[in-house]
């Protein structure tokens, strides 16, 4: 049971059944910094807040809240960060089924296209 969330510059692909998911980060070259504040950082924190409200969290993060381990990249170069759902619909999913679910989620995340770019355009 896959679902996607568009949260500003960040997008999430979530499997409600297994509790596995990915947060798709924006391309770093599209960041805008004004008075020392990063648009991507502010949007990242807002995305984490939205995900937390929905029962999802980063699988790995540093004490400062930054995800430094990527689980892959979309075809247009955006990083994938792993997520976990705190209350999956099927918490006791068999290992083989969990692998199948994770593979399907990663495929959908990897194929994700940002709605802000036109075909052939690689940055904003």
GIHU-V446231 format. One line per field, one symbol per residue. ss: DSSP state (A for helix, B for strand, O for the rest). psi: psi as a letter, one per 40 degrees, with the letter a starting at -180 (. if undefined). burial: # if it has 24 or more other ideal C-beta (glycine too) atoms within 12 Angstrom, else .. A space follows every 50 residues. Layout:
BEGIN
ss=???
psi=???
burial=???
END
This chain:
BEGIN
ss=OBBBBBBOOBBBBBBOOOOBBBBBOOOAAAOOBBOOBBAAAAAAAAAAAA AAAOOBBBOOOOOOOOOOOOOBBOOOOOBBBBBBBOOOOOOOOOAAAAAA AAAAAAAAAAAOOOOOOOOOOOOO
psi=giiihhgbeiiihhhdddeiiihhiihdeeihhhfehhdddddddddddd dddefiihdhiideehhehieaiideehihhiiihdgidgdfhidddddd ddddddddddehhheeiihehei.
burial=.#.##.####################...#.........##.###.##.# #....####.......#..###.#.#.########..#............ ##.###.###.#.#..........
END
